[in-house]
Structure formats: structure tokens, C-alpha cells
């Protein structure tokens, strides 16, 4: 399955140890981990998925600490962080994502101070 490019695990019980398996799927372009009851544990493994164009982490218990591991995903075009514990300071880690076209931040702690990182 090394050539797998799309993986939708929405609502599946993904644990921190599952990230070890996910991190070897380097051909992934689309990964949906929405509603998987994720925390910040294991987020560092996401940094190995450098080909990702779409990443959905919405409706999980991740925080700003997870976002530091996304800053190297420079091919990312769409990132969904809806209903996550993301605040203003977390957005600084996304400033280098020059290909990002869609950023979903509904029901987060992001306010006007965080939006300055997007300009």
C-alpha cells in the first residue's frame, strides 16, 4: 500500500500508535482524520507526510502543540482544524505553508490576533 494516495479514517478510533503506520504512507495526498478522538500525542509523525495536499484534523482534541509538526507540510493546500483547541499562537506555525488555499478554523479559539499570522 506504499502507493496509497487517499485515506479516509473519519470517525475511526485512531490512536497515537496508529501514527507509526500512517507515517510510512508517504504517497498520501489526502488524509481525513476528522472525529478520530486524536490528541497531540503522535502528531509529530504527520511531519513525515510531505506530499499531503489535504489534511482534515477537525473535531479532535488537538492543540497548538500539534501545529508545530505541520509546518514542514509545504505541499498542503487544504487544512481543516474545525472544533480543535487551536488558538492565536498556533497559527504562527502555519505561516510557511505558501500553497495553503483553504484553512478551516470554525469553532476554535482563533481571534483577531491570530489572523495577523495569515496575512
C-alpha positions as CSV (number, residue, x, y, z in Angstrom):
1,X,0.0,0.0,0.0
2,X,3.0,2.3,-0.4
3,X,1.3,4.0,-3.3
4,X,-1.9,4.8,-1.4
5,X,-2.8,8.4,-2.1
6,X,-6.2,8.8,-0.4
7,X,-7.1,7.6,3.1
8,X,-10.4,8.5,4.9
9,X,-10.5,7.4,8.5
10,X,-13.2,9.8,9.7
11,X,-14.7,8.6,12.9
12,X,-12.3,5.6,13.4
13,X,-10.6,5.1,16.7
14,X,-7.1,6.2,15.6
15,X,-4.6,6.0,18.5
16,X,-1.1,7.6,18.9
17,X,0.4,4.2,17.9
18,X,-1.5,4.3,14.6
19,X,0.6,7.3,13.6
20,X,3.6,4.9,13.2
21,X,1.7,3.1,10.5
22,X,0.4,6.3,8.9
23,X,3.8,7.9,8.7
24,X,5.1,5.3,6.2
25,X,2.4,6.1,3.8
26,X,4.5,8.8,2.2
27,X,2.5,8.8,-1.1
28,X,-0.6,10.1,0.7
29,X,-2.1,13.2,-0.9
30,X,-5.4,13.2,1.1
31,X,-5.8,12.2,4.8
32,X,-9.0,12.6,6.7
33,X,-8.6,12.1,10.5
34,X,-11.7,14.0,11.5
35,X,-13.6,12.8,14.5
36,X,-11.0,10.2,15.4
37,X,-10.6,11.3,19.1
38,X,-7.0,12.4,18.5
39,X,-4.9,14.3,20.9
40,X,-1.4,15.9,20.4
41,X,0.2,12.5,21.1
42,X,1.7,11.2,17.8
43,X,1.2,14.4,15.8
44,X,4.9,14.6,15.2
45,X,4.5,11.6,12.8
46,X,2.4,13.8,10.5
47,X,5.6,15.7,9.5
48,X,6.7,12.7,7.5
49,X,3.8,13.0,5.1
50,X,5.4,15.7,3.0
51,X,3.2,15.0,-0.1
52,X,-0.1,15.7,1.6
53,X,-2.3,18.3,-0.2
54,X,-5.4,17.8,2.0
55,X,-5.4,17.2,5.8
56,X,-8.5,17.1,7.9
57,X,-8.0,17.1,11.6
58,X,-11.3,18.6,12.5
59,X,-13.3,17.7,15.6
60,X,-10.3,16.3,17.6
61,X,-8.7,17.3,20.9
62,X,-5.5,18.7,19.3
63,X,-4.0,22.0,20.3
64,X,-1.4,24.5,19.1
65,X,1.3,22.0,20.1
66,X,0.2,19.7,17.2
67,X,0.6,22.5,14.6
68,X,4.3,22.8,15.0
69,X,4.6,19.4,13.3
70,X,2.6,20.6,10.3
71,X,4.9,23.5,9.3
72,X,7.0,21.3,7.0
73,X,4.0,20.1,5.0
74,X,4.7,22.7,2.3
75,X,2.5,20.9,-0.3
76,X,-0.6,21.3,1.9
77,X,-3.4,23.1,0.0
78,X,-6.3,22.5,2.5
79,X,-6.2,22.1,6.3
80,X,-9.3,21.6,8.4
81,X,-8.9,22.4,12.1
82,X,-12.6,22.9,12.9
83,X,-13.6,22.4,16.6
84,X,-10.0,21.8,17.7
85,X,-8.3,23.6,20.6
86,X,-6.4,25.9,18.3
87,X,-5.6,29.4,19.4
88,X,-3.9,32.5,18.1
89,X,-0.4,31.4,18.8
90,X,-0.7,28.2,17.0
91,X,-1.2,29.9,13.6
92,X,2.4,31.1,13.6
93,X,3.4,27.5,12.7
94,X,1.4,27.7,9.5
95,X,3.0,30.9,8.1
96,X,5.3,28.9,5.8
97,X,2.6,26.9,4.1
98,X,2.6,29.0,0.9
99,X,0.5,26.6,-1.1
100,X,-2.4,26.6,1.5
101,X,-5.6,27.7,-0.2
102,X,-8.2,26.6,2.3
103,X,-7.9,26.8,6.1
104,X,-11.0,25.9,8.2
105,X,-11.0,27.3,11.7
106,X,-14.6,27.2,12.8
107,X,-15.3,26.8,16.5
108,X,-11.7,27.3,17.5
109,X,-10.1,29.9,19.9
110,X,-8.6,31.9,17.0
111,X,-9.3,35.6,17.1
112,X,-8.1,38.8,15.5
113,X,-4.6,38.4,17.0
114,X,-4.2,35.1,15.3
115,X,-5.4,36.3,12.0
116,X,-2.4,38.6,11.6
117,X,-0.3,35.4,11.0
118,X,-2.4,34.7,7.9
119,X,-1.5,38.0,6.2
